[in-house]
Amino acid sequence: MSDDEVAASAAPGGHEPPERDITDGGPEMVQFLAADGTRVELSESNEPYAAYLEDVGTDEMVAMLRDLILVRRVDAEGFALQRQGELGLWPSLLGQEAAQVGAGRAMRPQDYAFPGYREHGVAWCKGVPPENLLGMFRGVNHGGWDSNDNNFHLYTIVIGNQMLHAVGYAMGVARDGDVATGDADRDTAVMAFTGDGGTAQGDFNEALVFAAVTHAPVVFYVQNNHWAISEPNDRQFTIPPYRRADGFGFPGIRVDGNDVLASYAVTRYALDRARNGQGPTLVEAFTYRMGAHTTSDDPTKYRISAEVDAWKAKDPIDRMTAYLKAEGAIDDSWVEETQAEADELAKRIRKACQTMPDPPHEEMFAHVYAEPHQLIERESAQFADYQSGFED
Ligand SMILES: Cc1ncc(C[n+]2csc(CCOP(=O)(O)OP(=O)(O)O)c2C)c(N)n1
């Protein structure tokens, strides 16, 4: 079967999916760096956010590119570890690095992130050690880090659930008086991350209602990577996610998710609004999931290779590399050194993964309730009894 035939047969009832150009984000999409790495002229769409790049020097841009390269390597290592049987599952962020690094870098230490399960780049920017991301996917713990160490909540597998957690937390931040005080180290915003598929969940829509009416200091960051497993966007919504915000009464912005500068500038703007008491913003990062949904998925069954190729031409790392090379900020030896640094990082993660101890069985029951609970104690004892029936 040809790619086209595969796509047609994947549609329910064998219908051809509607014509769509999923590579074009339209005139409202905020972009500062074109796919070939050249700077985009100021226009009606990007001008309102340009001020948020004015204080970004070359060193900081080089640091952003370094983040993109290291995060991609962390992701590739997660994939490889799953293939070698060290992890049960890995959700790859390949292609979404710029969306996440831009957003993550825009956050201040006091800002709190509520991720889904693919936010490895945000975790990186918030200072969560990348090896800590592996525990849950190896099945040795329920998370792998303390959410309060870096203000980065545990991964959420239940789609959309974290949206409500984030809004509830943001409402609490406002009640604590940590909004619009004018103190840059105190004013706090919350970020909630989801995919495009998550926008179809009830939780997502309920979260938008509560955020709107309570004026919560929250930024909804939707990574529109164009697929919810095998469901394309045209089976998820009829208007793009950023326009959803209109109906709830707060701003929605579409940004080029493969342009780290644009993602950074727009997120800074939205976080400032939240911290200053101006309420929520919805940011839609227009991007693409270049790999499989997870290591359990085979995207060749439902999408055509031409689509993937079109997005490869928009690669976030290639474009930032081209830009910074043209600016004379980096050269080939910088790229080589950073790749070598990435390889060292991968080695560190691999070793940490392979030496993670199996948890004692009690651990599974330990954090279900904050206080001791009779039912959990009974279940733990029953499980210990069951385990003791096996030979070593
Ligand atoms: C409540 C709920 N329903 C269904 C699933 C199964 N599921 C896992 S990932 C996924 C698709 C999510 O797509 P999207 O929100 O676009 O995020 P992406 O994985 O593309 O980043 C679904 C339906 C789930 N985890 N939770």
PDBQT file of the ligand as one rigid body, heavy atoms in Angstrom, charges set to zero:
ROOT
HETATM    1  C1  LIG A 401      -8.284  10.442  30.313  1.00  0.00    +0.000 C 
HETATM    2  C2  LIG A 401      -7.450   9.681  29.324  1.00  0.00    +0.000 A 
HETATM    3  N1  LIG A 401      -8.023   9.197  28.205  1.00  0.00    +0.000 NA
HETATM    4  C3  LIG A 401      -7.281   8.498  27.306  1.00  0.00    +0.000 A 
HETATM    5  C4  LIG A 401      -5.951   8.281  27.542  1.00  0.00    +0.000 A 
HETATM    6  C5  LIG A 401      -5.110   7.503  26.539  1.00  0.00    +0.000 C 
HETATM    7  N2  LIG A 401      -4.212   8.427  25.844  1.00  0.00    +0.000 N 
HETATM    8  C6  LIG A 401      -2.903   8.505  26.175  1.00  0.00    +0.000 A 
HETATM    9  S1  LIG A 401      -2.092   9.646  25.268  1.00  0.00    +0.000 SA
HETATM   10  C7  LIG A 401      -3.487  10.061  24.417  1.00  0.00    +0.000 A 
HETATM   11  C8  LIG A 401      -3.434  11.131  23.344  1.00  0.00    +0.000 C 
HETATM   12  C9  LIG A 401      -2.969  12.446  23.851  1.00  0.00    +0.000 C 
HETATM   13  O1  LIG A 401      -2.769  13.335  22.804  1.00  0.00    +0.000 OA
HETATM   14  P1  LIG A 401      -2.349  14.826  23.035  1.00  0.00    +0.000 P 
HETATM   15  O2  LIG A 401      -3.112  15.429  24.150  1.00  0.00    +0.000 OA
HETATM   16  O3  LIG A 401      -2.406  15.516  21.718  1.00  0.00    +0.000 OA
HETATM   17  O4  LIG A 401      -0.837  14.743  23.552  1.00  0.00    +0.000 OA
HETATM   18  P2  LIG A 401       0.457  14.160  22.861  1.00  0.00    +0.000 P 
HETATM   19  O5  LIG A 401       0.611  12.750  23.358  1.00  0.00    +0.000 OA
HETATM   20  O6  LIG A 401       0.278  14.260  21.393  1.00  0.00    +0.000 OA
HETATM   21  O7  LIG A 401       1.582  15.010  23.355  1.00  0.00    +0.000 OA
HETATM   22  C10 LIG A 401      -4.571   9.294  24.843  1.00  0.00    +0.000 A 
HETATM   23  C11 LIG A 401      -5.915   9.402  24.271  1.00  0.00    +0.000 C 
HETATM   24  C12 LIG A 401      -5.388   8.789  28.739  1.00  0.00    +0.000 A 
HETATM   25  N3  LIG A 401      -4.103   8.625  29.028  1.00  0.00    +0.000 N 
HETATM   26  N4  LIG A 401      -6.165   9.502  29.602  1.00  0.00    +0.000 NA
ENDROOT
TORSDOF 0
